[in-house]
Structures are given as C-alpha cells and as structure tokens.
Amino acid sequence: MKKEHFIPFISDVYFAIVVTLSLLYRIEARLDRVVQSIQG
C-alpha cells in the first residue's frame, strides 16, 4: 500500500474507533441511570 493511500485509511479507521467508543460511553452512562432508577 502506498503512503498516499495509507494516511487517509488510518484517519478513517481512527475516526470510526473514536466515534464508536464515545457512543458506547454515552450509552453506558444512560444505562447506568436507567438501572439506578429501576432499582430505586
């Protein structure tokens, strides 16, 4: 793979990983609140 093609690939993969992790973190925080309200 040429260097010109490698850098955009890395940036796309890195962006996807960051978005996924941030969404998972937000969903986990909301689920914790839901569980706490159910347990009361």
N, CA, C and O atoms as a Maestro MAE file, in Angstrom:
{
 s_m_m2io_version
 :::
 2.0.0
}

f_m_ct {
 s_m_title
 :::
 protein
 m_atom[160] {
  # First column is atom index #
  i_m_mmod_type
  r_m_x_coord
  r_m_y_coord
  r_m_z_coord
  i_m_residue_number
  s_m_chain_name
  s_m_pdb_residue_name
  s_m_pdb_atom_name
  i_m_atomic_number
  :::
  1 25 0.849 -1.180 0.000 1 A "MET " " N  " 7
  2 3 0.000 0.000 0.000 1 A "MET " " CA " 6
  3 2 0.892 1.240 0.000 1 A "MET " " C  " 6
  4 15 1.831 1.347 0.790 1 A "MET " " O  " 8
  5 25 0.585 2.163 -0.891 2 A "LYS " " N  " 7
  6 3 1.385 3.377 -0.965 2 A "LYS " " CA " 6
  7 2 1.085 4.295 0.206 2 A "LYS " " C  " 6
  8 15 0.013 4.246 0.810 2 A "LYS " " O  " 8
  9 25 2.059 5.128 0.503 3 A "LYS " " N  " 7
  10 3 1.917 6.047 1.639 3 A "LYS " " CA " 6
  11 2 0.733 7.000 1.445 3 A "LYS " " C  " 6
  12 15 0.060 7.347 2.416 3 A "LYS " " O  " 8
  13 25 0.475 7.424 0.215 4 A "GLU " " N  " 7
  14 3 -0.625 8.356 -0.053 4 A "GLU " " CA " 6
  15 2 -1.977 7.736 0.292 4 A "GLU " " C  " 6
  16 15 -2.904 8.444 0.685 4 A "GLU " " O  " 8
  17 25 -2.089 6.424 0.145 5 A "HIS " " N  " 7
  18 3 -3.349 5.737 0.435 5 A "HIS " " CA " 6
  19 2 -3.440 5.312 1.896 5 A "HIS " " C  " 6
  20 15 -4.532 5.092 2.420 5 A "HIS " " O  " 8
  21 25 -2.298 5.199 2.542 6 A "PHE " " N  " 7
  22 3 -2.257 4.679 3.906 6 A "PHE " " CA " 6
  23 2 -2.742 5.709 4.927 6 A "PHE " " C  " 6
  24 15 -3.448 5.357 5.872 6 A "PHE " " O  " 8
  25 25 -2.371 6.968 4.744 7 A "ILE " " N  " 7
  26 3 -2.724 8.001 5.735 7 A "ILE " " CA " 6
  27 2 -4.231 8.247 5.783 7 A "ILE " " C  " 6
  28 15 -4.776 8.298 6.886 7 A "ILE " " O  " 8
  29 25 -4.938 8.401 4.672 8 A "PRO " " N  " 7
  30 3 -6.403 8.545 4.775 8 A "PRO " " CA " 6
  31 2 -7.065 7.311 5.386 8 A "PRO " " C  " 6
  32 15 -8.057 7.431 6.104 8 A "PRO " " O  " 8
  33 25 -6.522 6.134 5.106 9 A "PHE " " N  " 7
  34 3 -7.065 4.903 5.689 9 A "PHE " " CA " 6
  35 2 -6.953 4.946 7.207 9 A "PHE " " C  " 6
  36 15 -7.914 4.629 7.908 9 A "PHE " " O  " 8
  37 25 -5.796 5.334 7.717 10 A "ILE " " N  " 7
  38 3 -5.588 5.422 9.168 10 A "ILE " " CA " 6
  39 2 -6.528 6.456 9.771 10 A "ILE " " C  " 6
  40 15 -7.113 6.212 10.826 10 A "ILE " " O  " 8
  41 25 -6.684 7.600 9.125 11 A "SER " " N  " 7
  42 3 -7.550 8.641 9.683 11 A "SER " " CA " 6
  43 2 -9.004 8.192 9.683 11 A "SER " " C  " 6
  44 15 -9.737 8.500 10.622 11 A "SER " " O  " 8
  45 25 -9.438 7.477 8.659 12 A "ASP " " N  " 7
  46 3 -10.815 6.964 8.627 12 A "ASP " " CA " 6
  47 2 -11.041 5.937 9.729 12 A "ASP " " C  " 6
  48 15 -12.060 5.986 10.418 12 A "ASP " " O  " 8
  49 25 -10.119 5.023 9.900 13 A "VAL " " N  " 7
  50 3 -10.248 3.987 10.929 13 A "VAL " " CA " 6
  51 2 -10.212 4.617 12.316 13 A "VAL " " C  " 6
  52 15 -11.007 4.252 13.182 13 A "VAL " " O  " 8
  53 25 -9.300 5.556 12.533 14 A "TYR " " N  " 7
  54 3 -9.195 6.224 13.830 14 A "TYR " " CA " 6
  55 2 -10.483 6.975 14.148 14 A "TYR " " C  " 6
  56 15 -10.971 6.922 15.277 14 A "TYR " " O  " 8
  57 25 -11.033 7.670 13.163 15 A "PHE " " N  " 7
  58 3 -12.282 8.408 13.363 15 A "PHE " " CA " 6
  59 2 -13.417 7.454 13.738 15 A "PHE " " C  " 6
  60 15 -14.193 7.745 14.648 15 A "PHE " " O  " 8
  61 25 -13.517 6.334 13.053 16 A "ALA " " N  " 7
  62 3 -14.573 5.364 13.342 16 A "ALA " " CA " 6
  63 2 -14.428 4.800 14.756 16 A "ALA " " C  " 6
  64 15 -15.426 4.623 15.455 16 A "ALA " " O  " 8
  65 25 -13.214 4.521 15.177 17 A "ILE " " N  " 7
  66 3 -12.984 3.986 16.521 17 A "ILE " " CA " 6
  67 2 -13.358 5.017 17.578 17 A "ILE " " C  " 6
  68 15 -13.996 4.677 18.575 17 A "ILE " " O  " 8
  69 25 -12.973 6.263 17.376 18 A "VAL " " N  " 7
  70 3 -13.276 7.320 18.347 18 A "VAL " " CA " 6
  71 2 -14.779 7.530 18.460 18 A "VAL " " C  " 6
  72 15 -15.303 7.661 19.566 18 A "VAL " " O  " 8
  73 25 -15.478 7.564 17.331 19 A "VAL " " N  " 7
  74 3 -16.933 7.753 17.358 19 A "VAL " " CA " 6
  75 2 -17.603 6.586 18.073 19 A "VAL " " C  " 6
  76 15 -18.491 6.795 18.899 19 A "VAL " " O  " 8
  77 25 -17.190 5.370 17.766 20 A "THR " " N  " 7
  78 3 -17.779 4.186 18.396 20 A "THR " " CA " 6
  79 2 -17.568 4.192 19.903 20 A "THR " " C  " 6
  80 15 -18.504 3.936 20.662 20 A "THR " " O  " 8
  81 25 -16.358 4.478 20.339 21 A "LEU " " N  " 7
  82 3 -16.078 4.484 21.775 21 A "LEU " " CA " 6
  83 2 -16.846 5.583 22.496 21 A "LEU " " C  " 6
  84 15 -17.325 5.373 23.611 21 A "LEU " " O  " 8
  85 25 -16.968 6.745 21.876 22 A "SER " " N  " 7
  86 3 -17.704 7.826 22.539 22 A "SER " " CA " 6
  87 2 -19.184 7.493 22.636 22 A "SER " " C  " 6
  88 15 -19.816 7.789 23.650 22 A "SER " " O  " 8
  89 25 -19.747 6.882 21.599 23 A "LEU " " N  " 7
  90 3 -21.158 6.488 21.656 23 A "LEU " " CA " 6
  91 2 -21.381 5.404 22.700 23 A "LEU " " C  " 6
  92 15 -22.365 5.449 23.439 23 A "LEU " " O  " 8
  93 25 -20.480 4.432 22.769 24 A "LEU " " N  " 7
  94 3 -20.611 3.385 23.783 24 A "LEU " " CA " 6
  95 2 -20.536 3.965 25.187 24 A "LEU " " C  " 6
  96 15 -21.268 3.534 26.078 24 A "LEU " " O  " 8
  97 25 -19.663 4.934 25.388 25 A "TYR " " N  " 7
  98 3 -19.535 5.556 26.707 25 A "TYR " " CA " 6
  99 2 -20.825 6.285 27.087 25 A "TYR " " C  " 6
  100 15 -21.282 6.192 28.226 25 A "TYR " " O  " 8
  101 25 -21.410 7.011 26.128 26 A "ARG " " N  " 7
  102 3 -22.652 7.744 26.416 26 A "ARG " " CA " 6
  103 2 -23.798 6.782 26.702 26 A "ARG " " C  " 6
  104 15 -24.593 7.018 27.612 26 A "ARG " " O  " 8
  105 25 -23.889 5.700 25.934 27 A "ILE " " N  " 7
  106 3 -24.960 4.721 26.147 27 A "ILE " " CA " 6
  107 2 -24.789 4.052 27.505 27 A "ILE " " C  " 6
  108 15 -25.771 3.806 28.206 27 A "ILE " " O  " 8
  109 25 -23.542 3.756 27.881 28 A "GLU " " N  " 7
  110 3 -23.297 3.115 29.174 28 A "GLU " " CA " 6
  111 2 -23.720 4.031 30.319 28 A "GLU " " C  " 6
  112 15 -24.303 3.564 31.298 28 A "GLU " " O  " 8
  113 25 -23.439 5.308 30.210 29 A "ALA " " N  " 7
  114 3 -23.824 6.251 31.261 29 A "ALA " " CA " 6
  115 2 -25.343 6.325 31.386 29 A "ALA " " C  " 6
  116 15 -25.871 6.384 32.497 29 A "ALA " " O  " 8
  117 25 -26.039 6.323 30.267 30 A "ARG " " N  " 7
  118 3 -27.505 6.374 30.311 30 A "ARG " " CA " 6
  119 2 -28.077 5.081 30.879 30 A "ARG " " C  " 6
  120 15 -29.043 5.115 31.641 30 A "ARG " " O  " 8
  121 25 -27.494 3.949 30.517 31 A "LEU " " N  " 7
  122 3 -27.971 2.674 31.050 31 A "LEU " " CA " 6
  123 2 -27.779 2.606 32.556 31 A "LEU " " C  " 6
  124 15 -28.628 2.066 33.266 31 A "LEU " " O  " 8
  125 25 -26.676 3.145 33.048 32 A "ASP " " N  " 7
  126 3 -26.458 3.170 34.498 32 A "ASP " " CA " 6
  127 2 -27.565 3.955 35.192 32 A "ASP " " C  " 6
  128 15 -28.058 3.545 36.243 32 A "ASP " " O  " 8
  129 25 -27.956 5.087 34.602 33 A "ARG " " N  " 7
  130 3 -29.032 5.882 35.203 33 A "ARG " " CA " 6
  131 2 -30.358 5.137 35.171 33 A "ARG " " C  " 6
  132 15 -31.131 5.207 36.127 33 A "ARG " " O  " 8
  133 25 -30.630 4.429 34.087 34 A "VAL " " N  " 7
  134 3 -31.875 3.662 33.982 34 A "VAL " " CA " 6
  135 2 -31.897 2.554 35.029 34 A "VAL " " C  " 6
  136 15 -32.913 2.348 35.693 34 A "VAL " " O  " 8
  137 25 -30.795 1.846 35.180 35 A "VAL " " N  " 7
  138 3 -30.722 0.763 36.166 35 A "VAL " " CA " 6
  139 2 -30.911 1.312 37.575 35 A "VAL " " C  " 6
  140 15 -31.611 0.703 38.384 35 A "VAL " " O  " 8
  141 25 -30.307 2.438 37.876 36 A "GLN " " N  " 7
  142 3 -30.458 3.039 39.206 36 A "GLN " " CA " 6
  143 2 -31.898 3.451 39.463 36 A "GLN " " C  " 6
  144 15 -32.399 3.281 40.575 36 A "GLN " " O  " 8
  145 25 -32.572 3.992 38.451 37 A "SER " " N  " 7
  146 3 -33.963 4.404 38.656 37 A "SER " " CA " 6
  147 2 -34.880 3.194 38.814 37 A "SER " " C  " 6
  148 15 -35.876 3.265 39.534 37 A "SER " " O  " 8
  149 25 -34.556 2.093 38.154 38 A "ILE " " N  " 7
  150 3 -35.371 0.881 38.297 38 A "ILE " " CA " 6
  151 2 -35.173 0.281 39.687 38 A "ILE " " C  " 6
  152 15 -36.134 -0.137 40.332 38 A "ILE " " O  " 8
  153 25 -33.922 0.240 40.142 39 A "GLN " " N  " 7
  154 3 -33.640 -0.337 41.453 39 A "GLN " " CA " 6
  155 2 -34.147 0.567 42.574 39 A "GLN " " C  " 6
  156 15 -34.415 0.096 43.680 39 A "GLN " " O  " 8
  157 25 -34.276 1.833 42.300 40 A "GLY " " N  " 7
  158 3 -34.920 2.789 43.127 40 A "GLY " " CA " 6
  159 2 -34.380 3.182 44.404 40 A "GLY " " C  " 6
  160 15 -34.969 4.016 45.092 40 A "GLY " " O  " 8
  :::
 }
 m_bond[159] {
  # First column is bond index #
  i_m_from
  i_m_to
  i_m_order
  :::
  1 1 2 1
  2 2 3 1
  3 3 4 2
  4 3 5 1
  5 5 6 1
  6 6 7 1
  7 7 8 2
  8 7 9 1
  9 9 10 1
  10 10 11 1
  11 11 12 2
  12 11 13 1
  13 13 14 1
  14 14 15 1
  15 15 16 2
  16 15 17 1
  17 17 18 1
  18 18 19 1
  19 19 20 2
  20 19 21 1
  21 21 22 1
  22 22 23 1
  23 23 24 2
  24 23 25 1
  25 25 26 1
  26 26 27 1
  27 27 28 2
  28 27 29 1
  29 29 30 1
  30 30 31 1
  31 31 32 2
  32 31 33 1
  33 33 34 1
  34 34 35 1
  35 35 36 2
  36 35 37 1
  37 37 38 1
  38 38 39 1
  39 39 40 2
  40 39 41 1
  41 41 42 1
  42 42 43 1
  43 43 44 2
  44 43 45 1
  45 45 46 1
  46 46 47 1
  47 47 48 2
  48 47 49 1
  49 49 50 1
  50 50 51 1
  51 51 52 2
  52 51 53 1
  53 53 54 1
  54 54 55 1
  55 55 56 2
  56 55 57 1
  57 57 58 1
  58 58 59 1
  59 59 60 2
  60 59 61 1
  61 61 62 1
  62 62 63 1
  63 63 64 2
  64 63 65 1
  65 65 66 1
  66 66 67 1
  67 67 68 2
  68 67 69 1
  69 69 70 1
  70 70 71 1
  71 71 72 2
  72 71 73 1
  73 73 74 1
  74 74 75 1
  75 75 76 2
  76 75 77 1
  77 77 78 1
  78 78 79 1
  79 79 80 2
  80 79 81 1
  81 81 82 1
  82 82 83 1
  83 83 84 2
  84 83 85 1
  85 85 86 1
  86 86 87 1
  87 87 88 2
  88 87 89 1
  89 89 90 1
  90 90 91 1
  91 91 92 2
  92 91 93 1
  93 93 94 1
  94 94 95 1
  95 95 96 2
  96 95 97 1
  97 97 98 1
  98 98 99 1
  99 99 100 2
  100 99 101 1
  101 101 102 1
  102 102 103 1
  103 103 104 2
  104 103 105 1
  105 105 106 1
  106 106 107 1
  107 107 108 2
  108 107 109 1
  109 109 110 1
  110 110 111 1
  111 111 112 2
  112 111 113 1
  113 113 114 1
  114 114 115 1
  115 115 116 2
  116 115 117 1
  117 117 118 1
  118 118 119 1
  119 119 120 2
  120 119 121 1
  121 121 122 1
  122 122 123 1
  123 123 124 2
  124 123 125 1
  125 125 126 1
  126 126 127 1
  127 127 128 2
  128 127 129 1
  129 129 130 1
  130 130 131 1
  131 131 132 2
  132 131 133 1
  133 133 134 1
  134 134 135 1
  135 135 136 2
  136 135 137 1
  137 137 138 1
  138 138 139 1
  139 139 140 2
  140 139 141 1
  141 141 142 1
  142 142 143 1
  143 143 144 2
  144 143 145 1
  145 145 146 1
  146 146 147 1
  147 147 148 2
  148 147 149 1
  149 149 150 1
  150 150 151 1
  151 151 152 2
  152 151 153 1
  153 153 154 1
  154 154 155 1
  155 155 156 2
  156 155 157 1
  157 157 158 1
  158 158 159 1
  159 159 160 2
  :::
 }
}
